[in-house]
Amino acid sequence: MKNQISGPNRSKLQDMLANLRDVDELPSLQPSVGSPSRPSSSRLPEHEINRADEVEALTFPPSSGKSFIMGADEALENELGLGELAGLTVANEADTLTYDIANNKDALRKTWNPKFTLRSHFDGIRALAFHPIEPVLITASEDHTLKMWNLQKTAPAKKSTSLDVEPIYTFRAHKGPVLCVVMSSNGEQCYSGGTDGLIQGWNTTNPNIDPYDSYDPSVLRGPLLGHTDAVWGLAYSAAHQRLLSCSADGTLRLWNTAEAAPALSVFNDNQELGIPASVDLVSSDPSHMVASFSKGYTSIFNMETQQRILTLESNVDMTANSSCQINRVISHPTLPISITAHEDRHIKFYDNNTGKLIHSMVAHLEAVTSLAVDPNGLYLMSGSHDCSIRLWNLESKTCIQEFTAHRKKFEESIHDVAFHPSKCYIASAGADALAKVFV
């Protein structure tokens, strides 16, 4: 009797174990079944998600530069590994640390994980800029100050796996919220613009300075005067040691940073295109700049002749001004492409030579506020008021990672994102008065 009973039980147990093994293997084979990383179709019209306004094929450089994010030894594995990371969703930060893919020993190297939380500002952080070489970050805040952070001076944070960093210097001169900041190409100066209409120049201090040293008056270089309203954006030209600014007064201005003199030239004086909201240098042609305007236009200017040479294609509906608002324009570091972030949740790509729209995509659940391209030109990072940062493969235009970074405050969340020019850091600036650094 015992033998008759034990026989079937053993085989049933073996079958059950086999079934359990099959079930256990499912997540690693199909990680993206759970929740898609792109905006959920329940929130967005289906025709918008499936639509791809592709006019021309984009050619991107070979994959050798992917080592910036993944390591050169993973070139063969990256298609599988990063493709599956598209299954990440807006969720708890800790979830990304335990996310399981088939190749899970390398998973952490392929994803950005929170490392530092920078807490010292008293109000929302509007902008940030990395030092070109050092592990140093400068943040600009609505609390009227800028702060400099050395990411190698850390202390364990309370009740958290991340590290806290104390600011090593606080820059005070603005009489209102600071809206933008850029660093010079050697990292020895930085420039900030604010609602007071001033552009302040600063000599950056030694990253190893004692935070409790006495005030050094030589840090403040003095203001660049000329704008009569808030300065929304700045861009620094390493080739000419020049500074570009765009302001709510309707003008774009080009400055010689070596002297506190009036602007070398003024653009959009007649406000024909509206109020400029964002400006960047065209990386593929250092004599050109690209700017976006409140009427929904994006134009390229020649800084030497002061002429507008091209307005990028746009289907602007002047009866719906709010939906056509462009929050950010950036230039691709190696290709003649401009990328724009829109209030209507879109990211758009344009050919600088023809002005044609190359690609358009619904990228977030709410307004896209900020953009950054990694130094190799292979990945795009976007920030949004939906509280998420998304990392995109520029060749395939697919989302390869997404994580929640900041909490909402007055319906605003992420104001700025940045890649470090030479080290594996990314950073985000939030309306919650925090800056976060990921590695």
N, C-alpha and C positions, 0 to 999 in steps of 0.2 A: 504493500500500500504506500509506504513512504516513497519508494522509487517512482511509483506512478504519479504521485503528487509533485515530487520535486522536478521531474522532467519538464513538464510544460512551464512551470514557474521560471526555470532558468532561461528557457528560450524566450519567454515573454520579457524577462528582464533584459536580455540581450537586445531584443527588438526595441525596447524602450530606450536603452542607452544609445542605440544607433540613431533613433529619432531625435534624441536630445542633442547628439553631436551635430546632426543636420541643422537643427534650429540654431545652435550656437554659432554655426559658421555663417548664417545668413547676414548678420550685420556687417561682417568684414567684407563680404562679397558685394553687398548692395547698400552702402552707407547712405546713399542719397534718397532711398525710398521714403524715409521718415518725413522730412520737410524740405522743400526746395529752397535754395538760397535766394533766388530772384524774387522780386515783389510778388506776393501771392495773388493768384488770379481772382480770388474773392474780393480783393480790394481794388483791382485795376480792370478796365475793360479788356476783353480778350483780344480785340483787334489791335490795341496798343501794344500788348506784350508780344504778340506774334509778328508785329510789323517790324521790318528792318529796312530803313530807307537807304539801302546801299546803292551807290551810284558807281563807284569805282572800287577795284580791289586794292587793298592796302598791302604793301610789302614791308615787312619788318626785318631788322638785321638778324643774322643767324643766332642760334641759341647759346652761343658762348657766354654772353653776358648774364645768363640766368644764375650764375654762381653768386651774384649779389644777394639773392634771396635764398637759394636752395643749396648752393655748394656745387662745384663743377662735377664732382664724382657722381652726382645724381641725375645727370642729363638724360640718361636712358630711362630713369624711373619717373621723371617729373610729369609726363603726360598722364600716367595712371594716378599717381599720388595726388597731384594738385587738382585733377579733374574731379576726383571723388570728394575733395574738400568743398566743392560747390554745394554739398548737402548741408553745410553749416547754416544755422539760422540765428536770428536775433534771440539771444538767450543769455543765461548767466555766464559771466566771463570764465568761471571755473570749468564750464562744459568743454571749452576748446582744449583744455589740458588733458582731458581723459578721452578725447575723441579717438575712436578706434578705426584705423583703416587696415587694409590687408598687409601693409608694409609698416606696422605701427612703430617699429624701433626708430624709423626716420621721421615719423609724423611730426614730432615737436620741432624738428629742424625746418620743416616746410611751412609751419604756421607761425604767425606773429602772436606772441603771448604778452600779457601785461607785465611790466617790470617795475616801473616807477610811477608813483602818483605824486604830483607836485601841488602841495597845498600851502598857499601863503597869501594869495590874492583875496581881496574882500568882495570882488564882483566878477562878472563874467570875463573870460579871457577871449579877446577878439582875434588875436593873431599870434603866430610864433615863428621863429627862425632859428635854424641850427647854425653853429659855427662850421665853416667849411672843412676843418680838419679835426678839431678837438671835440670830445664828448660834452659839448656845452650847448645849452639851449637858452634863448631869450624869449620871454612871453610878454605880451602887451595886453593890458586889461582896462576895463571900464572903471576901475578904481583909481585912474589917473596915473598909474605907475607902470614901469616895465621892470621885470626881474630877470636876473641872470642865474642860471643853474649849472653847476658842475655835476654831471651824472655819475662821476666816480666818487663823489662825496656823499655816501649813503648811510642810512640808519634803518634798522628793522622797523616796519610800521606796526602799530598796535592792531591786533585782531585781524591780520591780513598776511597773505603770502607775498605781497609786493613790498618793495622798499620805499621808504620816504626819503626825499631829498630836500635839504634846506636851501633857500636861495643864498647865493654868495654876494649879491649886490642888488640894490633897488635903485632904479633910475627915476628921479623926480624932477620934472620941469613943466610937464603939460598941465593945463588948467582945466582939463575935462577928460572924458574917456579917451583912451589911446586905441586907435582902430587898426593900425597896420605897422609892421616892422620888417626891415630887411637888413642883412649884413653885407659888408663889403667882401670882395673876393678873397682878401687875405685875412678876414676876420678881425681886423684891428679897429674897425669902426662899425657902428650900426646907426640906422636912421629910423625914426618913428613919426607917424602922422596921427593927428587926433581931431576931435570935434572943435578944438580951439583954432583950427585953420593953420596951425604951425607944423613945420617939419623940423624936428629936433635932431641934431647930430650928436653922437656920443663916441668917445674913445672907450672901447671895451677894456675892462680891467683884466688883470692876470687871473686865469681860472683858479689859481691856488691862493688867492687873496684870503685873508682872515675876514669873515663876515662882520666882525666886531671892530675892525679898524676904523679910524676916524674918517670923516668925509673928505674925499679928494676932489677939489673944485675943477681939476683939469679933465675930469671925465666928460663934462658937458662942453661940447664944441660950440654950441650956439644954434639959433634957429635959422632956417631958410624962409625968408618972408616973401609973400606974394599972393598966396591963396586967401580968399576972403570967406571961405566956409570950410566945413569938415573935409579932411583929407582921407579919402576912402582906401586908396591903394598906393603902393610904392613898388618900384622894380629897380634893381641896380645893374648897371652895365659895366662888367669887368673890362671889356675891350676899350672903353673910352673914359673909365672912371667918372661916369655920369649917373645921375639919379633921375628916374621918371616918377611923376606923381599924377594922380587923378583926384579931382575934388568935386564936392557938391556945388561949388561955384560955377561948374560947367566946363572948366578948362582942364587940359593936360599940360604939364610943364616939364621941361628938361632943365636940369641943374648941373652946374659944375660943383662937385662936392669938395673941391680943394679950397673954395672961398665962399664966404657968406655974402654972396652977391645976388642981385635979381636973377630970375630964370633966364637961361640962354635963349629959350624959345617957348612960345605958347601955342597950343593947338585947340581947335574947336571953340575959338573965341565967340563965334556967332551962335553956338549951341544948336547948330543945324541937326545934329544927331541925337540931341538930348543931353542928359547929365552922365558923364562917365562913371562907371561903377567899379571897373577893374582894369588893370593894365599889366602887360608883360612884354618882355623883349622877345623878338622872334629869334630863336636860337640859331636857325639856319642862315640868317642874314642879320648880323649885329647892327646894321644901320636902320633896321625896321623895328617898329613896335606894333603891338596889337592891343586894341582897347574895346571894351564892351560898353554899351550905352543904354540909358533908361528907356529909349524908344524901341529897344529890341534889336538894335543893329550892332554888328561887330565889324570894325574897320582896321585896316593895316595902314600905317603912316610911315613915310620916309623921314627919319629924324634930321637928316642933313638938309633936304630941300623943304622940309616942313609941309610936304604935300600928302594928302590922302591918296593912296595909290589903288586901294581895293576895298570894297565893302563886301563882306562874305554873304553868301546867299541866305536869305531868311524869308519865311512866309509869315511876316508880322501882320497881325490883325490889330489895327490901331484902335478898334472899338473895345478891345479887351487887354488893356495895358498891363494889368497885374500878371496875366498868364505868360506874357512875353518877357518878363523880367529876367535878365541874365545876372547871376550872382558872382560868377568868376569866369575869367578867361585865362588859359595858360597856353604856352607854346611847348610843343614836343621838343625834347633836348637835342634830337638828331635829325628828325624829319621835318619837312615843311608843312606841318599840320598844327592847326589851332583847335583847342578843345574847350567847350563852354559848359558851364553848369547852370541849370535853369530852375526857376521857381516852380515850374510845372512838372518837376521830377525827372526831367530829361537830362541826358548828357549828349552833346552833339560834337561831331568831328568834321573839320573843314580842311580842304586843300588850299594852302596859302597861295599857290600859283594861279589857280583858276577861280577860287572863291566858292567852289561847289561844295555842297554838303556830301560828305563821304558816308556817314553813318549816323543814325539817331536811335537812342534807346531809352526806354523808361528804366531808370537806374535805382530809384528809391521809392519809399512809400510816401515821403513828403519832400519838400523843397531840397534840392541839392545846393549846398552852401559853399563847398570847397573842393579843390582838386589838387593833386600833386602827381608827378610822374617820377619814377625812380631814375637814378643817374644813368642807367643803361638804356632807358627808353623802352623797357619791355612791359612794365606794369603801371597801371593807373590806380591811384587811391582816391576815393571820394568820401566826403562826409556830408551828413544830412541832418535836418531837424527831426528825422525819425529815430534819432539816437544811435544810428549805426554807422560804422565805417565799412566800406566795401573795397576789396582789392580785386582788380580786373586784369585779365590777360589781354593785352592790347591787340594781339594778333587775332585772337578768336572772339574778342569782345564778350567773354564769359566771366562771371563772378567766380573767383577761386577761393575767396575767404570773406567772411563777414563776422563782425563782432560788435556787441554793444559796448559803447565807450563812456557815454555821459548821460546824466539825467536831465529831464526837461526843466526849464525855468521860464515862465511866461511864454510858453509855446516855442521856445528856442532850445537848441541842444548843442550841436557841434558847429563851431564857427570857422575852424581852420584845421588843416592837416598838412604834414610835411614829412619828407624823407630826408635823412641825413645825407649830405653829398658824398661822404666817403666811408661811413661806418654803418653797421646794420642796426639802425634805430629808425623808428617812425614815431611821430608824436601827433597828438590831437589837442585842440583847445576847446573848452566847453563853456556854455552859459552858466554851468554850475560852479564856476570859479576854480575849476580844476584843470590842470594839464596832465595828460597821461602819456607815458613813453612805453613803447612796445619793442621787444627784441625777438 
